[in-house]
Amino acid sequence: MTAREVSPGAMWARKMHAMSRTGFAILGAGALGSILGAHLVRAGHPVVMLARGRRAAGIAQQGLRIKGLVEIATPVEVLSDPTALRQADVLIVATKAIGTAAALAPLRAADIGCALSIQNGVVKDELLAEIFGRGRVLGALANTSGELLATGEVLFTRNVNIAIGELTGQMSERAARVSHSIDAAGVRSSAVVDIVRQEWAKFVSWVPLAALAVLTRADSWKYLSDPDAARVLVRLLREAARLAQASGVSPGDESMMPVATLCRGTEAEALEIVMRMGADFRENAPQHRMSILQDLEAGRPLEIEETLGHAVRLAAEHSLELPLLENAYRLVAAVGRIRRQD
Protein backbone atom coordinates (compact mmCIF):
# COMPACT_ATOMS: atom_id res chain seq x y z
CA MET A 1 0.00 0.00 0.00
CA THR A 2 1.43 3.37 -1.07
CA ALA A 3 1.32 6.60 0.93
CA ARG A 4 -1.55 7.74 -1.24
CA GLU A 5 -3.48 4.54 -0.42
CA VAL A 6 -3.19 4.62 3.36
CA SER A 7 -6.49 3.73 5.03
CA PRO A 8 -8.60 6.72 6.09
CA GLY A 9 -8.55 5.68 9.75
CA ALA A 10 -4.78 5.29 9.98
CA MET A 11 -4.16 8.50 8.11
CA TRP A 12 -6.56 10.40 10.33
CA ALA A 13 -4.83 9.16 13.44
CA ARG A 14 -1.54 10.56 12.14
CA LYS A 15 -2.81 13.75 10.54
CA MET A 16 -5.65 14.99 12.65
CA HIS A 17 -5.98 13.49 16.11
CA ALA A 18 -6.23 17.15 17.11
CA MET A 19 -6.88 20.28 15.06
CA SER A 20 -3.53 22.07 14.99
CA ARG A 21 -1.15 23.96 12.70
CA THR A 22 -3.34 25.12 9.77
CA GLY A 23 -6.59 23.50 10.74
CA PHE A 24 -8.63 24.52 7.70
CA ALA A 25 -7.56 25.78 4.29
CA ILE A 26 -10.49 27.06 2.22
CA LEU A 27 -10.00 27.27 -1.53
CA GLY A 28 -12.36 29.96 -2.75
CA ALA A 29 -13.59 33.00 -0.84
CA GLY A 30 -17.00 33.41 -2.41
CA ALA A 31 -20.18 33.20 -0.38
CA LEU A 32 -19.93 29.69 1.10
CA GLY A 33 -16.16 29.72 1.51
CA SER A 34 -16.39 33.03 3.37
CA ILE A 35 -19.26 31.85 5.56
CA LEU A 36 -17.32 28.75 6.58
CA GLY A 37 -14.08 30.65 7.08
CA ALA A 38 -15.64 33.35 9.25
CA HIS A 39 -17.44 30.86 11.48
CA LEU A 40 -14.39 28.64 11.92
CA VAL A 41 -12.15 31.61 12.76
CA ARG A 42 -14.69 32.85 15.29
CA ALA A 43 -14.72 29.38 16.86
CA GLY A 44 -10.92 29.51 17.32
CA HIS A 45 -9.75 27.28 14.46
CA PRO A 46 -6.61 28.18 12.46
CA VAL A 47 -7.92 29.10 9.00
CA VAL A 48 -6.28 30.26 5.79
CA MET A 49 -8.33 31.50 2.84
CA LEU A 50 -6.98 30.85 -0.67
CA ALA A 51 -8.27 33.68 -2.83
CA ARG A 52 -7.24 35.78 -5.81
CA GLY A 53 -7.21 39.33 -7.09
CA ARG A 54 -9.52 41.93 -5.62
CA ARG A 55 -11.21 39.42 -3.34
CA ALA A 56 -7.89 38.46 -1.74
CA ALA A 57 -6.96 42.13 -1.32
CA GLY A 58 -10.35 42.94 0.17
CA ILE A 59 -10.12 40.15 2.74
CA ALA A 60 -6.57 41.15 3.64
CA GLN A 61 -7.73 44.71 4.29
CA GLN A 62 -11.18 44.21 5.79
CA GLY A 63 -11.36 40.58 6.85
CA LEU A 64 -14.40 38.36 6.36
CA ARG A 65 -17.71 40.17 6.86
CA ILE A 66 -20.93 38.18 7.15
CA LYS A 67 -24.46 39.48 7.65
CA GLY A 68 -27.97 38.08 7.40
CA LEU A 69 -28.50 35.05 9.60
CA VAL A 70 -25.49 36.11 11.69
CA GLU A 71 -23.21 39.11 12.03
CA ILE A 72 -19.47 38.34 11.90
CA ALA A 73 -16.50 40.55 11.07
CA THR A 74 -13.13 38.88 11.56
CA PRO A 75 -9.59 39.08 10.21
CA VAL A 76 -8.25 35.92 8.60
CA GLU A 77 -5.02 34.83 6.93
CA VAL A 78 -5.28 34.97 3.15
CA LEU A 79 -2.98 33.51 0.49
CA SER A 80 -3.17 34.64 -3.12
CA ASP A 81 -0.50 32.15 -4.20
CA PRO A 82 -1.83 28.60 -3.60
CA THR A 83 1.66 27.11 -3.90
CA ALA A 84 2.48 28.90 -0.62
CA LEU A 85 0.17 26.52 1.27
CA ARG A 86 2.44 23.86 2.77
CA GLN A 87 -0.05 21.90 4.85
CA ALA A 88 -3.57 21.81 6.22
CA ASP A 89 -5.50 19.29 8.26
CA VAL A 90 -8.62 19.91 6.14
CA LEU A 91 -8.91 21.44 2.68
CA ILE A 92 -12.39 22.67 1.76
CA VAL A 93 -12.91 23.44 -1.93
CA ALA A 94 -15.53 26.17 -2.27
CA THR A 95 -14.74 27.60 -5.71
CA LYS A 96 -17.10 27.47 -8.65
CA ALA A 97 -16.85 24.16 -10.50
CA ILE A 98 -15.26 25.92 -13.50
CA GLY A 99 -11.59 25.01 -13.85
CA THR A 100 -11.44 22.89 -10.70
CA ALA A 101 -8.58 20.70 -11.93
CA ALA A 102 -6.44 23.76 -12.71
CA ALA A 103 -7.27 25.33 -9.35
CA LEU A 104 -6.25 22.17 -7.49
CA ALA A 105 -3.03 21.52 -9.40
CA PRO A 106 -0.88 24.04 -7.43
CA LEU A 107 -1.86 22.24 -4.20
CA ARG A 108 -0.50 18.88 -5.29
CA ALA A 109 2.64 19.26 -3.16
CA ALA A 110 0.79 20.43 -0.05
CA ASP A 111 0.51 18.11 2.95
CA ILE A 112 -3.27 17.74 3.16
CA GLY A 113 -4.87 15.57 5.83
CA CYS A 114 -8.19 15.27 4.02
CA ALA A 115 -10.00 17.21 1.32
CA LEU A 116 -13.66 17.79 0.58
CA SER A 117 -15.58 19.85 -1.95
CA ILE A 118 -18.90 21.66 -1.51
CA GLN A 119 -19.09 22.52 -5.21
CA ASN A 120 -22.06 21.75 -7.40
CA GLY A 121 -21.98 18.68 -9.61
CA VAL A 122 -20.90 15.06 -9.21
CA VAL A 123 -17.36 15.03 -10.66
CA LYS A 124 -15.70 16.95 -7.81
CA ASP A 125 -14.71 13.93 -5.70
CA GLU A 126 -12.86 12.32 -8.60
CA LEU A 127 -10.98 15.55 -9.29
CA LEU A 128 -9.86 15.67 -5.65
CA ALA A 129 -8.83 12.01 -5.77
CA GLU A 130 -6.62 12.66 -8.80
CA ILE A 131 -4.63 15.23 -6.81
CA PHE A 132 -4.57 13.86 -3.25
CA GLY A 133 -5.46 10.16 -3.60
CA ARG A 134 -8.90 8.71 -2.97
CA GLY A 135 -8.09 7.78 0.63
CA ARG A 136 -7.77 11.47 1.53
CA VAL A 137 -11.09 12.52 0.01
CA LEU A 138 -14.36 13.00 1.87
CA GLY A 139 -17.62 13.45 0.04
CA ALA A 140 -19.64 16.53 0.92
CA LEU A 141 -22.60 18.62 -0.12
CA ALA A 142 -23.92 21.94 1.12
CA ASN A 143 -27.59 22.74 1.63
CA THR A 144 -26.44 26.18 2.74
CA SER A 145 -26.69 29.47 0.89
CA GLY A 146 -25.28 32.95 0.78
CA GLU A 147 -24.49 35.74 -1.63
CA LEU A 148 -21.27 37.71 -2.09
CA LEU A 149 -22.28 41.37 -2.34
CA ALA A 150 -20.54 44.13 -4.26
CA THR A 151 -19.42 45.62 -0.93
CA GLY A 152 -17.37 42.49 -0.16
CA GLU A 153 -19.83 41.45 2.53
CA VAL A 154 -21.56 38.08 2.36
CA LEU A 155 -25.31 37.78 2.93
CA PHE A 156 -25.92 34.50 4.78
CA THR A 157 -29.43 33.38 3.75
CA ARG A 158 -29.87 29.68 4.48
CA ASN A 159 -28.28 27.37 7.05
CA VAL A 160 -29.66 23.83 6.73
CA ASN A 161 -26.82 21.30 6.57
CA ILE A 162 -23.41 20.43 5.17
CA ALA A 163 -23.30 16.65 4.91
CA ILE A 164 -19.86 14.99 5.07
CA GLY A 165 -18.97 11.33 4.70
CA GLU A 166 -16.59 8.68 3.44
CA LEU A 167 -16.84 7.73 -0.22
CA THR A 168 -16.78 4.11 0.93
CA GLY A 169 -20.12 4.56 2.69
CA GLN A 170 -18.68 3.91 6.15
CA MET A 171 -18.92 6.16 9.18
CA SER A 172 -15.50 7.41 10.24
CA GLU A 173 -13.92 9.42 13.02
CA ARG A 174 -12.47 11.97 10.61
CA ALA A 175 -15.83 12.69 8.93
CA ALA A 176 -17.44 13.03 12.35
CA ARG A 177 -14.66 15.31 13.59
CA VAL A 178 -14.73 17.62 10.59
CA SER A 179 -18.52 17.89 10.58
CA HIS A 180 -18.57 18.47 14.35
CA SER A 181 -16.02 21.29 14.05
CA ILE A 182 -18.10 23.01 11.38
CA ASP A 183 -21.38 22.47 13.21
CA ALA A 184 -20.02 23.68 16.55
CA ALA A 185 -18.75 26.80 14.77
CA GLY A 186 -22.32 27.66 13.75
CA VAL A 187 -22.72 26.30 10.21
CA ARG A 188 -24.96 23.26 10.49
CA SER A 189 -23.21 20.06 9.49
CA SER A 190 -23.53 16.31 10.02
CA ALA A 191 -21.58 13.15 9.23
CA VAL A 192 -23.46 10.65 7.05
CA VAL A 193 -22.83 7.15 5.76
CA ASP A 194 -24.39 7.47 2.29
CA ILE A 195 -22.68 10.60 1.04
CA VAL A 196 -22.47 9.53 -2.63
CA ARG A 197 -26.22 8.97 -2.74
CA GLN A 198 -26.77 12.34 -1.09
CA GLU A 199 -24.39 14.09 -3.49
CA TRP A 200 -26.44 12.73 -6.37
CA ALA A 201 -29.68 13.74 -4.62
CA LYS A 202 -28.38 17.29 -4.38
CA PHE A 203 -27.35 17.27 -8.02
CA VAL A 204 -30.77 15.98 -9.11
CA SER A 205 -32.30 18.84 -7.07
CA TRP A 206 -29.80 21.43 -8.29
CA VAL A 207 -30.33 20.78 -12.00
CA PRO A 208 -33.96 22.01 -12.17
CA LEU A 209 -33.49 24.72 -9.53
CA ALA A 210 -30.50 26.18 -11.38
CA ALA A 211 -32.19 25.98 -14.77
CA LEU A 212 -35.35 27.73 -13.56
CA ALA A 213 -33.30 30.34 -11.69
CA VAL A 214 -31.45 31.34 -14.86
CA LEU A 215 -34.48 31.20 -17.14
CA THR A 216 -36.78 33.19 -14.83
CA ARG A 217 -34.07 35.33 -13.17
CA ALA A 218 -36.23 35.23 -10.04
CA ASP A 219 -35.77 34.63 -6.33
CA SER A 220 -36.18 30.93 -5.56
CA TRP A 221 -39.57 31.19 -3.88
CA LYS A 222 -41.13 32.85 -6.92
CA TYR A 223 -40.60 30.07 -9.44
CA LEU A 224 -41.21 27.37 -6.84
CA SER A 225 -44.60 28.99 -6.20
CA ASP A 226 -45.57 29.44 -9.85
CA PRO A 227 -47.62 26.46 -11.14
CA ASP A 228 -46.14 26.40 -14.64
CA ALA A 229 -42.54 26.88 -13.49
CA ALA A 230 -43.05 24.27 -10.76
CA ARG A 231 -44.42 21.78 -13.29
CA VAL A 232 -41.37 22.19 -15.54
CA LEU A 233 -39.17 21.84 -12.45
CA VAL A 234 -40.81 18.52 -11.51
CA ARG A 235 -40.40 17.10 -15.00
CA LEU A 236 -36.78 18.20 -15.21
CA LEU A 237 -36.04 16.74 -11.78
CA ARG A 238 -37.53 13.41 -12.82
CA GLU A 239 -35.29 13.29 -15.89
CA ALA A 240 -32.24 14.03 -13.73
CA ALA A 241 -33.31 11.26 -11.36
CA ARG A 242 -33.40 8.82 -14.27
CA LEU A 243 -29.78 9.75 -14.96
CA ALA A 244 -28.86 9.03 -11.35
CA GLN A 245 -30.56 5.63 -11.56
CA ALA A 246 -28.67 4.83 -14.76
CA SER A 247 -25.45 5.75 -12.92
CA GLY A 248 -26.24 3.20 -10.20
CA VAL A 249 -27.54 5.63 -7.56
CA SER A 250 -31.04 5.91 -6.09
CA PRO A 251 -31.38 9.43 -4.65
CA GLY A 252 -33.32 9.83 -1.42
CA ASP A 253 -35.12 12.73 0.22
CA GLU A 254 -32.18 14.16 2.20
CA SER A 255 -31.15 16.99 -0.08
CA MET A 256 -32.51 20.39 -1.16
CA MET A 257 -35.66 18.72 -2.46
CA PRO A 258 -37.29 15.37 -1.53
CA VAL A 259 -36.19 13.69 -4.75
CA ALA A 260 -37.48 10.17 -4.05
CA THR A 261 -40.90 11.46 -3.00
CA LEU A 262 -41.16 13.79 -5.99
CA CYS A 263 -40.41 10.90 -8.33
CA ARG A 264 -42.67 8.37 -6.64
CA GLY A 265 -46.10 10.01 -6.70
CA THR A 266 -48.21 11.57 -9.44
CA GLU A 267 -47.16 14.79 -11.12
CA ALA A 268 -50.02 16.60 -9.35
CA GLU A 269 -48.76 15.38 -5.96
CA ALA A 270 -45.22 16.44 -6.81
CA LEU A 271 -46.45 19.84 -7.96
CA GLU A 272 -48.20 20.38 -4.64
CA ILE A 273 -44.99 19.54 -2.74
CA VAL A 274 -42.92 21.97 -4.81
CA MET A 275 -45.40 24.79 -4.32
CA ARG A 276 -45.42 24.17 -0.57
CA MET A 277 -41.63 24.50 -0.73
CA GLY A 278 -42.14 27.82 -2.47
CA ALA A 279 -44.31 29.03 0.39
CA ASP A 280 -41.68 27.88 2.89
CA PHE A 281 -38.90 29.69 1.03
CA ARG A 282 -41.04 32.83 0.86
CA GLU A 283 -41.54 32.79 4.62
CA ASN A 284 -38.11 31.61 5.79
CA ALA A 285 -35.63 32.51 3.01
CA PRO A 286 -37.25 35.18 0.82
CA GLN A 287 -33.88 36.52 -0.36
CA HIS A 288 -32.56 33.12 -1.43
CA ARG A 289 -31.21 33.07 -4.97
CA MET A 290 -29.33 30.25 -6.61
CA SER A 291 -25.62 30.94 -6.95
CA ILE A 292 -25.80 30.45 -10.70
CA LEU A 293 -28.28 33.35 -10.89
CA GLN A 294 -25.94 35.49 -8.80
CA ASP A 295 -23.15 34.70 -11.27
CA LEU A 296 -25.38 35.51 -14.24
CA GLU A 297 -26.37 38.91 -12.91
CA ALA A 298 -22.76 39.72 -11.96
CA GLY A 299 -21.58 38.88 -15.48
CA ARG A 300 -19.45 35.98 -14.26
CA PRO A 301 -19.00 32.72 -16.23
CA LEU A 302 -21.60 30.08 -15.38
CA GLU A 303 -20.60 26.58 -14.26
CA ILE A 304 -22.68 25.02 -17.03
CA GLU A 305 -20.36 22.50 -18.67
CA GLU A 306 -19.33 21.05 -15.30
CA THR A 307 -22.97 20.53 -14.23
CA LEU A 308 -25.73 20.54 -16.84
CA GLY A 309 -23.29 19.79 -19.64
CA HIS A 310 -21.79 16.90 -17.68
CA ALA A 311 -25.29 15.51 -17.11
CA VAL A 312 -26.10 15.66 -20.83
CA ARG A 313 -22.86 13.94 -21.75
CA LEU A 314 -23.39 11.28 -19.09
CA ALA A 315 -26.91 10.66 -20.40
CA ALA A 316 -25.46 10.07 -23.86
CA GLU A 317 -23.00 7.54 -22.42
CA HIS A 318 -25.97 5.66 -20.92
CA SER A 319 -27.99 6.00 -24.16
CA LEU A 320 -30.67 7.91 -22.24
CA GLU A 321 -32.98 10.32 -24.02
CA LEU A 322 -33.61 13.22 -21.66
CA PRO A 323 -34.96 15.96 -23.94
CA LEU A 324 -35.97 18.45 -21.26
CA LEU A 325 -32.56 18.20 -19.61
CA GLU A 326 -30.77 18.71 -22.91
CA ASN A 327 -32.93 21.70 -23.84
CA ALA A 328 -32.44 23.24 -20.39
CA TYR A 329 -28.68 22.86 -20.79
CA ARG A 330 -28.68 24.56 -24.19
CA LEU A 331 -30.99 27.39 -23.07
CA VAL A 332 -28.99 28.11 -19.92
CA ALA A 333 -25.75 28.04 -21.91
CA ALA A 334 -27.24 30.48 -24.43
CA VAL A 335 -28.46 32.85 -21.70
CA GLY A 336 -25.00 32.81 -20.12
CA ARG A 337 -23.27 33.61 -23.41
CA ILE A 338 -25.71 36.39 -24.30
CA ARG A 339 -25.43 37.95 -20.87
CA ARG A 340 -21.64 38.03 -21.03
CA GLN A 341 -21.75 39.56 -24.52
CA ASP A 342 -24.04 42.29 -23.21
Phi, psi and omega in degrees: 000127181279172179300326180288342185253013178302142182298147181304320182296315181293320180294320180295322179298324181281319192270330193213043175289346170210144177290116182211182181051229172273103183294309183231129167250129183243114180271108182110120183245039171283207186298302185291319177300319180291320178299313179296313182300314182296317180294317181293321176298314181300328180278358175098009180276142171291124184226140170232132179263130175259108185220171184229162167053223184297327180294317178299316180295320180296319179293319179300325183274320189242356181075191177267130183234117183242139173219174183109250180292338181206154177249116179223136170222114186213140172289156179205149176291137179228137177241127176266347176251105184298336179292346179283347177283117182268322181201158173199141175294318181226128172255124176249121179266116184232022176281170168295156184292345181296127174066031183298316182301318179292325180290329181278333187306318180294348182265003185302325183274353182287148178273096185253125178294305174208156184230144176216155181235134175253024178288165172283157177099176184236016178255354188298321182295321179293323178295320176295318181297326179295331182269314190250351185092140186299328182294343180260006186255131170253142171282154180199155172210149183243119168257061188217142188222151175196176181218127176281118184270164181297337179285349186095349175283160176243127176271113181272113189249337186209130184226083184257298181188142165248111181272137182225137180194168178285141178296339178284348182088006180262152171281141181222158179295321184291320177296318179295320182292315180296312181296323179296319179299317180292316181295316180295335179283344176120354174258116188300133184206151178212152175270137183229162181261342185243052189295324181296317177298320181288326176298318177293322178299319177295317181297317178299324176288318186295321184306304181289325179297315180294316181299314180292326178299314181291318186285331178262339185053041185241158170303153189301318184297333185290313180280335173293332183269347181275127186298321180288316178297319180296324179294315177299319180301315180298315182293321178291319177300319182293325175293317178297325178293326175297323178295318177300315179300317179295336178270006175087018182234136176250098183297146178258207184254014192275353190262206184301327179228150179284080190302310183300316180294319180293334180272339189276321186272193177284165178297323179297319178295318179295319180300319179297320179296315181297318181289331172293322175299321178299319178295323179293317177298320181299322182280318190255339180214060186295338181267002184294128174226140179298144183299329180292328175290320176301317179296318180301312185287337177273357180077017180273157175299146180264142179279066186273310184296327183281350184235278180297318179297318177300319180297318180295317179293322178294322177299320179296321178298326181268006182056038178263135173263110181234078189296323181293319178297315180295318180293323177297317178302312184291323178293315180296319178299318180295315179300317180298317180294315182295320180297318181290327175295321179293000000 
